[in-house]
Amino acid sequence: MIEIRNVTKCYDNIKAVDDVSVTIKENTVFGLIGTNGAGKSTALRMMAGVLKQDEGEITVDGIPVFDNMDAKKNIYFIADEPYFFANSNAADMQKYLCSVYPEFAVEDFYSYLVNFGLDKKRKIGTYSKGMRKQLALICGVCSGTKYLLCDETFDGLDPVMRQGVKSIFASEMERRGLTPVVASHNLRELEDICDYVGLLHKGGILLSKDLEDMKCNIQKIQCVFKTNDDEAKIISSLDIMKNEKRGSLNVMTIRGNKAEIIAVFATVNTVFFEALPLSLEEIFISETEVVGYDVKKLILG
């Protein structure tokens, strides 16, 4: 488990990370969402022990991570712009990483290279951006570490490759308990992979929740009420976060258990009623609007 407690990091007079507290549980996928400049990269580098926080504490399995090899041996960090040795090829990187990570899976490494269509002898400097991202991910997955920290992991990957990487994550989580932490400025990229999601804005955490709990606790209902009294009863009886009216059609975002909400609607007369699934984007918009932020401006462009 990675625990971040009241962590702050400043560059001169700029607070890159401001009093952040987050717990990342084992064998889950944690998505860290935020715009460019929100502090995602700084947070990941502190988790990896590359940077030291100015205030607070970061521990990996109970061990302080900065300047501590016992903690760092369980972490592989993939930067937004992955670094490879000059004039090296994939085989050279494998040999180096084997010297650093004793559990490096050599056979899996070369199998993944073939599956991703990467030539082990081709100079990495001639790879495209997407190919370098693929190689960095393969190196990270094969390192054998417990935690894989990924900064803008899917940036530069086409949809097919993104799905391939997500499948690898799922396989490694099941096989050996891998815990990926994925930072991205794009909420939609992480919707189908994350168990927990944190929203980082101006260096601080706006929201950090279990995604399944969030989905179970917010419902989207569209309906047409028979009378104004029926509508008024629903509005007074339920915790309605948002109600959009499109003519006679009401599209409501309601906080609460789905079965209980449907039971309340059963007490009024509706001409039309439908419960709809919520996307991660809609959940975040609803949650952040309640606290006065417009997430669409923060992470949806």
N, C-alpha and C positions, 0 to 999 in steps of 0.2 A: 504493500500500500504506500502511495506517495501522499504525504501530508504537507500542506503549505499553510503556515499559520502567520497571519498579520505581516505578510511580506511586502516590503517597499524597496524599490530600486530607483535611484535618481541618476541622471546624466547632467552634471552641472545643476542648473535650476529647474530642470524638467523632470517630472515624476513619470517614468516610463511604466512603473507598476506601483499602485497605490493601495497599501493595506489590504492585500488579497489573501483570502483564506479559502482553500479548496481541499477536499479529500478525494483522491482517485483510488477506487477500490481495485483489487486484483481481478484479473480475468474478465475485464469489461473494456469496452471501447469508450474513451472519454473524448468528446469533441470540444475544442476550445474555439469559439467563434468570435470574430471581431474585425473591424475595418483595419486597413493598413495604418500603423501608428497606434493601435489600441494597446499594445504591450504584449502581444502573443509571443513573438520571437524572444523577447527578453525573459518572459516567464518560462518558456521552454529551456532556454540556456541556463537559467538558474536551477531548474529541475535536474538538468543534466550535470550540474556542477561546473559548467564552463564559466559562469559568472557568479559572483558572491553577492547576495542580497545585502542592502544597507541596514535593513531592520527585519525582524521576524526570524522564522525558522523553517527550513525545508528538510524533511527526512524521507528516506527511502527504506521501507521495512524497519522503521525505528532508528535508522542511522543517519546522522547529518551528512548531506551529500557533498558539500563543497570540500575539495582537497582531501577526499576520503576514498581510497581505492576499493574498500570493502563495499561501499554503496555504488560506486561508478561501474563496477564489474557487471552489475545487473541492468545497465542502461546502455542503449544505443541511440544516438541522436542524429537525425537527418535534417540538415539545415535546408533552408529555402533554396539556396544555391549550393548543392553538394560539392564537397572538395574531393578531388582525386589527385594523386601524384602526377607531376608533369611527365608527359610521354609514356604514361602507364597504360596497360590494357587491363581487361577484367581479370585475367589470370594473375597478373601482378598484384592486384588489390586483394585477391583471395589469399595469396601467400602472406601478405602483410597482415591481414585481419586474423588469420590463423595464429599469428604470433601474439596477438593482443587478446583474442577471445578463444580460450581453450575448447569451448563447446561449438565452435564454428562448424556448420554442416556442409562439408565440401561437396558431397554427392548431390545434395539438394541444390547447392549453388549452381553447379553446372547443368543440372536438370532444368532449373528455372531459366538459365540463360538460353537454352535451346527452346523452351516454351515461349519465351518472349522474343525470340529471333535476334538475340544479341551475340555477336561474334566475340569469342573470348580473347582473340589475338588482335582485334582491331583497336587502334589507339582511341582512348576514351575522348581525347580532344576533338576527334572527328565525329563523335556522336551528336545527334540532335539534342535539344533540351529535354524532350520527352524520353529519349533513350537514356540520358544521364539520370533522370528521375527514376526510371525503371531499375537501373543498375543499383542506385543508392538504396532503393527499397529491397531489392534482392539481398544486398549486403546486410541490411538491417535485420531482415527476417532470418537469415541464415546465421547471424552472429550467435544465436542461442541465448541472448539476454532475456530477462523476464519482462523488461519494459522497453518499448520502442517509441521514441518521441519524434514526431514527424511534423515539420513546419511546411505548410502549404503542399502537402504530399501529392495531391491530385492535380495541382496546377501544371498544365502542359501535357497531361495524359488524355488520350481520347476516351470516349465512353466505354469502349470494349476493354481497354487496358485498365480503366478504373474498376470495372466489375471484376477483372482478373485479380487485381490487388486486394479487393475486398474479400474475394473467395479465399485467397491465401491467408489473410488475417483470420478469417473464420476457422480455417483448417488448423492454423498454428495455435489458436486459442483453445480449441478442443484437444489438440494433441499434447500441448505442453504448458498451457496456461498463460500464453502471451497476453500482455496488457498494452495495447496501442493507445497512445495519446496523440490526437490528430488536431492540429491547428489549421484553420482555414478562414478566409474572409467570405466564403460562399456557403451559406446555410444549406442550400439545396444539395451540395456535394456530399454532405454528411448525413442526410436525412435517413437513409436506409441502412446505416452501419452503426450508429452510436447508441450506447446504453445510457450514458449520462452526457449532458451538454452544459457547458458554461458559456455565458455571454460576457465578454470583456469589452469595456468601453472606457476610453480615456484612462487606462491603467487600472480600473477597478472592476470587480465582478458585479454585474447587474443581476445575474441570475445563474444559479447552479442547481440543477435538479435531475432526478431520475426521469428519463424520457418516457418510460412506460407509465410512471405515476402521473406525469403531466398529461399524457394522452387519455388516461383513465379518468382524470379529474376535470377535464374540459370537454364539453360536448357542443356539437354544431347541429342546430335544428332549423329546418325551414318549414314553414307552415302558413296556412291561411286560416285565420280565425273566422268563426261564423258571425260573432258579434264583437263589438268593442268591449263589452263586459267580460267576455272570455279572455280577450287579450289583457285586460287590466288585471284579471285574477292571476294569470301566469306571471306577469311583471311583478306583482306584489308577493308571489309565493316562491320565486326562484331567484338565485344569485346571477342575474343577467349582466355579463361583462360588456356585451355589445349587441345592439339590435339595429340591423339595417332593414329599411322598408323599401321594397321595390313594387310600387303599386299596392296591391292587397297582400303581397307575399312578404312575410317576415323571415329574415335570416338572422337567427339568434346564436350568439356564443355564450354558453351557460356553464358556470362552474358547478361541478357536482357529479355524483355517480349517475351513469347512464340509465340504469334501471329505475332509480328513484325519480329522475327527471321525466322519463316516459310515463311513470305512474301518475305524476302530477298533471301531465298533459291529458291523461285519460279522464280527468275530472272535468274537462271543458270540452266544448264542441269545436271541432276544426273541420273545414272543408277539405284541407290537404295537410298531411303531416309526414315528415321524413327526417330520420336521423342520419347525418352524413359523417364520414371519417374526416378527421382534421389532419392537415399536413403539419410538419414541424414548423414550417414558415408561419402558418396561421396561429399555432400555439404560441410561438414567440411574439408575434404581433400582439396577440391578446394579452399575454403576461406583461409585456413591457409597456403597453399603452396604459395599463392600470397604474404603473409607477411614473408615468409622465414622459416616456420615451417613445419615439417612433422608430421601431426596429427596421422599417423599410428603408429609412434614410441611413441607418447604421450599417446594415449588412446585405441589403438587397439591391444596392445601387440606386 
